[in-house]
Amino acid sequence: MLFIISKKIIIAIVLLFLSSSCISTKSTLKNVDDNAPVLKLTKDNTFTITEYSKNKKYGYNKDYPINLFYYNTNNEQLNEERFLNALAGPKGEKISYTKLETCCPFPTKRSAMGAGFLNSYEIHWDGQKKPVVLYLNIYEKGVLMCPMGLSIRKNE
């Protein structure tokens, strides 16, 4: 009986160690800003975006995700849609998007697990030669901007 209990404890410790070793204790995210303004919504229920990023990596690189932390909802898909629906192609084209994967764990205090994940989306528009992939982060705050190569959708 004692052997069975200690065997279960050893297995639990090994599993805990293995699961925690997948996540670094230091975040690699470069554009987190806890002082970023609270995100605002338009009449169309999209996020208000007024700035264009000057950083080519913003949104396109896992270390520079678009930080969508929004204080009053835990629905990641809703916030991602609020952001993506505020964008347009480079010449104002209507975009569509497809979620590719959840990836890239990082440590965060804004998750009960102590870890956050990025979601990647493939962005499409008419006349596009090659789809682009954006990385979105719902766990951290940052100044919300339009990534280079895209534009802000005009409200109708």
Secondary structure, DSSP 4 states (H G I P E B T S, - for coil): -HHHHHHHHHHHHHHHHHHHTTS-SS---S---TTPPPP-B-TTSSB---EE---TTTTTSTTS-EE---TT---HHHHHHHHHTTEE-TTS--EEEEEEEEEEEEE-SSSTTSEEEEEEEEEEETT-SS-EEEEEESSS----EEPTT-EEPPP-
